[in-house]
Amino acid sequence: MEKNKKSKKALKSLIEDSTREALSRLELPEATKKVKKLIDRNAKKLAEAYADILKREDKRKKKVEKFIDEAVKGGRKNTKTNKNTKAGHVTV
């Protein structure tokens, strides 16, 4: 996909149109109001699922890019310090 960010509405219309087109090619009677409603509902659910998948993939890509950029720059500074190294050795 060229565009990473797709709205649920755009995905829904894409899925709905594709489903209706595929069903129209089959030798079935013309779709009734009930069938159209069912297609609409299922298209909405599929669009939500795909939008979630696309969002997660985009997030994962950004995370990988950030990791690579930090590795190229020389790594990130460690914000966590070990308590033992900070306190030093205590002699009694």
HELIX and SHEET records of a PDB file:
HELIX    1   1 LYS A    8  ARG A   25  1                                  18    
HELIX    2   2 LYS A   33  LYS A   73  1                                  41    
HELIX    3   3 LYS A   83  ALA A   87  1                                   5    
END                                                                             
